[in-house]
């Protein structure tokens, strides 16, 4: 069982990716990173936010571990409702036509089902479950993975979940008029639709995610799917995960005019974070509350609603905003706000990314607010990796079974 708290590097270079995926609503790449680490090669990453698209392109171009994607992956700046795979893919078009697709994945928008919103569900214009199912029809992937907030599992959405499941595997559901209706299905088996807690996979944050995993019937037929199990017996604390970066930030002021203040504030933060972790041992540990990215319509770059800010304060961190990075802080002399505030330091974007489980080498495009929103809205890579590996286990078993029969 893994006990390291270091975010994992992307993966080793592979000349050939054994399994392929297409991801919609890719965001800043949290899910893409995890699936890549699990062993998937991305044929396409589709995202509508320009800053997030720039982030994906920046990292794929910059990191050697993404060499396969540089050759075969189309990063598409597009509304997923207008995405047509066989029309829009260029680099990977031949691969897709020849071999088909192993996995269609997507973290469809959360606001329609989030407890922080109005929970309008299918009546929310941002609901993309129907579009995801249309793409299943178009691409006929061997596996499907859909990620969302835990709110989708609430009783009020049971009829909608029944429709989604019936659409995939056939069956009855209760329609808007309260009458039972029937779907023929797309030829899939929903192997699991459950909730995974990010802190069980080394992410220092309370972040439950609802994940649907389905396989094409001819793939799963005589096989059993195994839901991911926790990789960490004990949660990784905020104190442990952020101590190196906090030491680096305060360390810039350990000598000079702010020396005494910097030492005192760093020690105060570390003590408070460790005390909170010790206080909660056996009760979830001193992990962070759920990071939120806000939306273009609402919210700025802060660490969430009042309850979340109170939880951050108990960890010695001010949730009232996002700090400048180390160099900008020094240049603009914002250390009074960013590091020496009465409620403790504010997080930098890089530190928020650590809380989400991003690899340390992953960079983000745009200004501070745009970067923070990308981080806050992400799917933690370690959780995506765990789910991706569980899917690959089935795909490998199915391939071996079919090769023996051939």
C-alpha positions in Angstrom: 0.0 0.0 0.0 1.4 3.4 -1.0 2.2 5.9 1.7 4.0 8.7 -0.2 2.5 12.1 -0.2 4.4 13.3 -3.2 2.2 13.9 -6.3 3.1 11.3 -8.9 4.9 12.3 -12.0 3.0 11.8 -15.2 4.4 8.4 -16.3 7.3 7.0 -18.3 7.4 7.5 -22.0 5.7 4.8 -24.1 6.2 4.5 -27.8 2.9 2.7 -28.1 -0.1 3.2 -25.9 -1.9 -0.1 -25.6 -5.3 1.4 -24.8 -6.9 4.6 -26.1 -9.3 7.1 -24.8 -11.3 10.2 -25.8 -12.2 12.6 -23.0 -14.8 15.3 -23.1 -15.0 18.2 -20.6 -11.3 17.7 -20.0 -10.7 20.9 -18.1 -7.1 21.4 -17.0 -6.3 17.7 -17.3 -6.9 16.2 -13.9 -8.7 13.2 -15.3 -6.5 13.0 -18.4 -3.3 12.8 -16.2 -4.8 10.0 -14.1 -5.9 8.0 -17.1 -2.6 8.6 -18.7 -0.8 7.3 -15.6 -3.1 4.3 -15.7 -2.0 3.4 -19.2 -4.4 5.2 -21.6 -3.2 7.1 -24.7 -5.5 10.0 -25.4 -6.8 10.4 -29.0 -8.7 13.6 -28.1 -9.2 16.0 -25.2 -12.2 18.2 -25.7 -12.7 21.4 -23.7 -14.6 24.6 -24.1 -12.6 26.9 -21.7 -9.8 28.6 -23.6 -7.5 28.8 -20.6 -7.9 25.1 -19.9 -7.2 24.3 -23.5 -4.0 26.3 -23.4 -3.1 24.4 -20.2 -3.5 21.0 -21.9 -1.6 22.1 -25.0 1.2 23.6 -22.9 1.8 20.5 -20.9 1.5 18.0 -23.8 4.0 20.0 -25.8 6.3 20.5 -22.8 6.7 17.1 -21.2 8.4 14.1 -22.6 6.1 11.7 -20.9 3.3 13.0 -23.2 5.3 12.3 -26.4 2.7 9.8 -27.7 -0.1 12.4 -27.3 2.0 15.0 -29.2 1.8 12.7 -32.2 -1.7 11.3 -31.8 -3.8 13.5 -29.6 -6.1 16.3 -30.8 -6.6 18.9 -28.1 -9.9 20.5 -29.3 -11.2 23.9 -28.2 -14.9 23.1 -28.8 -18.3 22.9 -27.3 -18.9 19.2 -26.7 -22.4 19.6 -28.1 -20.8 20.4 -31.5 -18.0 17.8 -31.2 -18.1 15.2 -34.0 -15.3 12.7 -33.6 -15.1 11.3 -37.1 -15.1 14.8 -38.5 -12.9 16.7 -36.0 -10.1 14.2 -35.2 -7.1 14.7 -37.4 -4.0 13.2 -35.7 -5.8 10.2 -34.4 -8.4 9.7 -37.1 -6.8 6.7 -38.7 -6.1 5.0 -35.3 -9.8 5.5 -34.3 -11.1 4.1 -37.6 -8.8 1.1 -37.6 -8.9 0.0 -33.9 -12.0 1.6 -32.4 -12.0 3.3 -29.0 -11.2 1.7 -25.7 -12.6 4.4 -23.3 -14.9 7.3 -23.6 -14.5 9.4 -20.4 -15.8 12.7 -19.2 -16.3 14.7 -16.1 -19.6 16.2 -17.3 -20.5 19.6 -15.6 -21.3 19.3 -11.9 -23.4 22.4 -11.2 -26.7 20.7 -12.2 -26.2 18.2 -9.4 -24.1 20.1 -6.9 -25.3 20.8 -3.4 -23.8 24.3 -3.8 -26.2 25.0 -6.6 -29.9 24.8 -7.4 -29.7 21.1 -8.3 -31.8 21.6 -11.4 -30.5 18.3 -12.8 -31.6 17.5 -16.4 -33.4 20.9 -16.5 -30.1 22.7 -16.2 -28.8 23.8 -19.6 -25.3 22.7 -18.5 -26.3 19.0 -18.1 -24.3 17.0 -20.6 -25.2 13.5 -19.7 -27.5 13.3 -22.8 -24.6 14.4 -25.0 -22.2 11.9 -23.4 -24.7 9.1 -24.3 -25.0 10.4 -27.8 -21.2 10.1 -28.1 -21.4 6.6 -26.8 -23.7 5.8 -29.7 -21.3 7.4 -32.2 -18.1 6.0 -30.9 -19.2 2.6 -29.5 -16.3 2.5 -27.0 -15.4 -0.7 -25.2 -15.7 1.2 -21.9 -17.4 4.3 -20.5 -16.4 6.4 -17.5 -18.5 9.4 -16.3 -17.5 11.5 -13.3 -19.6 13.9 -11.4 -20.3 15.3 -7.9 -21.7 13.1 -5.2 -25.0 15.1 -5.5 -25.9 13.1 -8.6 -26.5 10.1 -6.2 -29.1 12.0 -4.2 -32.6 10.4 -4.0 -34.1 13.4 -6.0 -32.1 12.2 -9.0 -32.9 8.5 -8.8 -35.3 8.7 -11.8 -32.7 10.5 -13.9 -30.0 7.9 -12.9 -32.5 5.2 -13.9 -32.9 6.8 -17.3 -29.1 7.0 -17.8 -28.7 3.4 -16.8 -31.6 2.3 -19.0 -30.2 4.3 -21.9 -26.9 2.3 -21.6 -28.1 -1.2 -20.8 -31.8 -1.2 -21.6 -34.7 -1.3 -19.1 -37.5 0.8 -17.6 -37.4 4.2 -15.9 -39.9 6.7 -14.6 -40.4 9.6 -17.0 -41.3 13.3 -16.3 -45.0 12.4 -16.3 -44.5 9.8 -13.6 -45.2 7.0 -16.1 -42.9 4.1 -16.7 -41.0 4.2 -20.0 -38.6 1.8 -21.7 -35.2 2.1 -23.4 -33.8 -0.5 -25.7 -30.3 0.3 -24.5 -26.9 0.8 -26.3 -25.5 -2.6 -25.5 -23.6 -1.8 -22.3 -23.5 -3.1 -18.7 -23.2 -0.5 -15.9 -20.7 -2.4 -13.8 -20.7 0.2 -11.0 -22.0 3.7 -10.2 -20.6 4.7 -6.8 -18.7 7.2 -4.8 -15.0 7.3 -4.3 -13.4 9.6 -1.7 -10.3 11.3 -2.9 -8.5 11.1 0.5 -8.5 7.3 0.2 -6.1 7.7 -2.7 -3.6 10.1 -1.1 -5.3 13.3 -2.0 -5.2 15.6 1.0 -8.8 16.8 0.6 -12.4 15.9 1.3 -13.5 15.3 -2.3 -16.1 12.6 -2.9 -16.8 11.9 -6.5 -19.5 9.9 -8.1 -18.2 7.7 -10.9 -20.1 5.5 -13.4 -18.2 2.7 -15.1 -19.8 0.7 -17.9 -18.5 -1.8 -20.4 -19.8 -2.9 -23.8 -21.6 -6.2 -23.4 -19.2 -8.1 -25.6 -16.3 -7.0 -23.5 -17.6 -7.6 -20.0 -19.7 -10.7 -20.8 -17.9 -13.3 -18.7 -15.7 -11.0 -16.7 -16.0 -9.3 -13.4 -15.2 -5.6 -12.8 -13.4 -4.8 -9.5 -14.1 -1.3 -8.0 -10.9 0.5 -7.0 -9.8 0.0 -3.4 -8.1 2.6 -1.2 -4.4 3.1 -1.7 -3.9 4.8 1.6 -4.9 3.5 5.1 -4.5 7.0 6.6 -5.3 10.3 4.8 -2.3 12.5 3.8 -2.6 15.6 5.9 -2.5 19.2 4.7 0.5 19.7 7.0 2.5 17.0 5.4 1.5 17.8 1.8 2.1 21.6 2.0 5.1 21.8 4.4 7.8 21.7 1.7 6.1 24.5 -0.4 5.2 26.5 2.7 8.9 26.3 3.8 9.9 27.4 0.3 7.5 30.4 0.4 8.4 31.6 3.9 12.1 30.8 3.3 12.4 33.7 0.9 12.0 35.9 3.9 13.9 34.0 6.5 16.8 36.5 6.1 16.4 40.2 5.9 13.8 42.7 7.2 11.0 40.1 7.5 13.1 37.4 9.1 11.6 37.3 12.5 8.1 37.6 11.2 8.6 34.9 8.5 10.0 32.4 11.0 7.2 33.1 13.5 4.4 32.8 10.9 5.8 29.6 9.4 6.1 28.0 12.8 2.6 29.1 13.7 1.1 27.6 10.5 2.9 24.3 10.8 2.0 23.9 14.5 -1.6 24.7 13.8 -1.9 22.3 10.8 -0.2 19.5 12.7 -2.3 20.0 15.8 -5.5 19.8 13.6 -4.2 16.6 12.0 -3.5 15.1 15.5 -6.9 16.2 16.7 -8.6 14.4 13.8 -6.6 11.2 13.8 -8.9 8.3 13.1 -11.7 10.7 12.1 -10.4 11.6 8.6 -7.2 13.4 9.5 -6.3 17.0 8.9 -7.3 17.1 5.3 -8.6 20.1 3.4 -12.2 20.9 2.7 -13.4 20.5 -0.9 -11.7 23.0 -3.2 -14.2 24.8 -5.5 -13.3 26.6 -8.7 -16.4 28.7 -9.0 -17.7 29.6 -12.4 -17.4 32.4 -14.9 -20.8 33.7 -13.7 -20.2 33.5 -10.0 -17.5 33.6 -7.5 -13.9 34.8 -7.4 -10.6 33.1 -6.5 -11.2 32.1 -2.9 -11.4 28.8 -1.1 -15.2 28.5 -1.0 -18.2 29.3 1.2 -18.0 30.3 4.8 -18.0 26.7 6.2 -15.0 25.9 4.0 -13.2 29.0 5.0 -13.7 28.1 8.6 -12.3 24.7 8.0 -9.2 26.2 6.3 -8.7 28.5 9.2 -8.5 25.5 11.6 -5.7 24.3 9.3 -3.9 27.6 9.7 -4.8 28.9 6.3 -6.7 32.0 5.2 -9.4 31.1 2.7 -10.2 34.7 1.7 -8.3 34.7 -1.5 -5.4 33.1 -3.5 -1.9 34.2 -3.0 0.6 35.3 -5.6 3.3 32.9 -6.6 6.6 33.2 -4.9 8.3 35.5 -7.5 5.2 37.8 -7.9 4.8 38.1 -4.2 8.4 39.2 -3.8 8.1 41.6 -6.8 4.8 43.2 -5.8 5.6 43.0 -2.0 2.3 41.2 -1.2 3.8 39.2 1.6 1.7 41.0 4.2 -1.5 39.7 2.6 -0.2 36.4 1.2 1.9 35.1 4.1 1.6 37.3 7.2 -2.2 37.7 7.6 -3.9 37.1 11.0 -5.6 33.9 9.8 -2.4 32.5 8.3 -1.1 32.3 4.7 -3.3 32.1 1.7 -2.6 29.3 -0.8 -0.9 29.8 -4.1 -2.3 28.2 -7.2 0.6 25.7 -7.1 -0.4 24.7 -3.5 -4.0 24.3 -4.5 -2.8 22.0 -7.3 -1.0 19.9 -4.6 -4.2 19.7 -2.7 -5.9 18.3 -5.9 -3.1 15.7 -6.5 -1.7 17.3 -9.6 1.9 16.3 -10.5 4.3 19.0 -9.5 5.5 19.6 -13.1 2.0 20.3 -14.4 1.6 24.0 -15.3 -1.5 26.2 -15.7 -2.3 28.9 -18.3 -3.9 32.2 -17.7 -4.0 34.7 -14.8 -4.2 33.7 -11.2 -8.0 33.6 -11.1 -8.2 31.6 -14.3 -5.5 29.2 -13.1 -7.2 28.7 -9.7 -10.6 28.0 -11.3 -9.0 25.3 -13.4 -7.5 23.7 -10.3 -10.6 24.0 -8.2 -12.8 22.4 -10.8 -10.5 19.4 -11.5 -10.9 15.7 -10.9 -8.0 14.6 -8.7 -5.5 12.6 -10.9 -4.9 9.9 -8.3 -8.6 9.0 -8.3 -8.8 9.0 -12.1 -5.7 6.8 -12.2 -7.2 4.2 -9.8 -10.4 4.0 -11.9 -8.5 3.9 -15.1 -6.4 1.0 -13.8 -9.6 -0.9 -12.8 -11.0 -0.4 -16.3 -7.7 -1.5 -18.0 -7.8 -4.7 -15.9 -11.1 -5.7 -17.6 -9.9 -4.5 -21.1 -6.8 -6.6 -20.8 -8.7 -9.7 -19.6 -11.2 -9.3 -22.5 -8.4 -8.9 -25.0 -6.6 -12.1 -23.7 -9.9 -14.0 -23.8 -10.7 -13.0 -27.3 -7.1 -13.7 -28.5 -7.4 -17.3 -27.2 -10.6 -17.8 -29.1 -9.2 -16.4 -32.3 
